[in-house]
Amino acid sequence: MKHLSLSEAVAEFVHDGDTVALEGFTHLIPFAAGHEIVRQKRRNLTLVRMTPDLIYDQMIGMGCARKLVFSWGGNPGVGSLHRFRDAVEHGWPVPLEIQEHSHADMAARYAAGASGLPFGMLRGYVGSDLPKFNPSIKFVTCPFTGETLAATPALEPDVAIVHAQQADRHGNVLIWGIVGVQKEAVLSAKRAIVTVEEIVDELATSRNATILPAWSIAAVAHVPGGAHPSYAHGYYARDNAFCKAWDGISRERESFTAWMERHVLGTADFAEFRNSIAAVPA
Amino acid sequence: MSQNGAGVNENGSRAYTSNEMMTIAAARLLRDGGVCFVGIGLPSAAANLARATHAPGIVLIYESGTIGAKPTVLPLSIGDGELAETADAVVSVPEIFAYWLQSGRVDVGFLGAAQIDRFANINTTVIGDYAHPTVRLPGAGGAPEIASAAKEVYIIIEQNRRTFVNKVDFITSAGYLDGYGARARSGARGAGPTVAITDLGILRPDPVSQELTLVSLHPGVTLERVRAATGWDLAVSAELAVTPSPLPEELAALRELQRRTARAHGAETAA
């Protein structure tokens, strides 16, 4: 584990063509890390995420991805992801291959990856059309009961990136509140980057909270506010106004591109980005 | 559309909206003490109304891993902080699906949908062809496994020609498939959708064909109007009922919930 700046961590650990999983289930979404990937102009990524929302809309619209692996894509409580839809429906800015699963399946795939198993298994997709369109969803027969179960390949991303509330000075990471699939994502990946709200002397919690030991992580980067506009339990609330505003910003290619160029490409880091968007009248 | 007709009371004045009638009709069906796996939006509104009225002991599970959530305002997303703060337990996403849903601990899976068909199959994936969709919808989320593993499924959806189609473009989550026992033969463990609640009425599957059949009309809604909003030749129960109008206390509880929600999310928005 290394303490790095976010830009150093992305430069060292995220490469063109990688399979990259940014996780965080509505909570602790690693926005700052997504922006840094956009700034460093990574291309041909396979992006993995259960719930691609605004951050993947931004990365897809900026042409970082050639493929998206997901289970639910939308702007929670608001509506569609316009850049995701434009990529799927019209191939803009580059064609986007999609591979879709259900949540239970993605969770099982991450757990399999974290466990070193070749596939995840679930009692899933009964009567659903998804397996007809996703050849990676297969079915196996239980050797004990004869029951038919869904089997899907383990997720083993090149890089997992998550945002957490705290790390200690050794790089042990603490996540609380809705913990999503972050632990499984980190342990399924070849390398993991964790951005954190705060670096503390000691994690003030019991040892059966969700803790990722330092040696399971490649790098920790201190990025206060790095989950904005999603929320960080105990630190700040979700910025619902931004999520609603994104619907308008992202609706047209021109307004989207202008916004990303001004606020993301035109800033050096997430702190500058926050100042840049704060300067725009609502 | 949602204002048309259904919100007119016996005196001819508009006492409630068709959306309120739908939410209240759905809330009434939830049992106190039951375990309900809740989708965001309309299901969550109805489930929390039930909790605020006749079912204070209902256990609400959201797929973000919050078990026994007791939000005082309606969540905007499936993983709002309010859900975690008020839950009995917060578990990981793999755990919620494997240990709590798949294992058969959920009484009612409560879902919304973009499209539903005559056999209560639901579509949240695409309108049109999968490879070249007319409309790309959000996708499956937790629904396929909720639909198969919950002991029964409730569906809440606005009823019109776009949502009530003869055959869905894509079966994201199975209802009764082609009917006549096809679901049971598919290996699904749960009973499937036992009711669909709309802004016009209530539908239940026919015991033999499993085709959705209109069993109740909301007050002020005509049968012709429901037929016109349905993309197939709608079956109507021989004992067609009229849904009881919302009680003043039901309306008050729903409106208070929505007022609190608007205030809370407005306040967060301003922060």
Interface residues (C-beta under 8 A of the other chain):
Chain A: F25 T26 H27 M50 T51 F70 S71 W72 G73 G74 P76 G77 S80 F84 R85 V88 E89 E100 H101 S102 H103 A104 A107 A108 Y110 A111 L122 R123 G124 Y125 V126 G127 S128 D129 L130 F133 E147 T148 G177 I178 V179 G180 V181 K183 E184 T210 Y231 H233 A237 R238 D239 N240 A241 K244
Chain B: I40 E63 S64 G65 T66 P75 L76 S77 I78 G79 D80 G81 L83 A84 V90 V91 S92 V93 P94 F97 A98 L101 Q102 N121 T125 Y130 H132 P133 R136 P138 G139 A140 G141 G142 A143 P144 E145 A147 S148 A149 F170 I171 T172 S173 A174 L177 A182 R183 S186 G187 A188 R189 H265 E268 T269 A270 A271
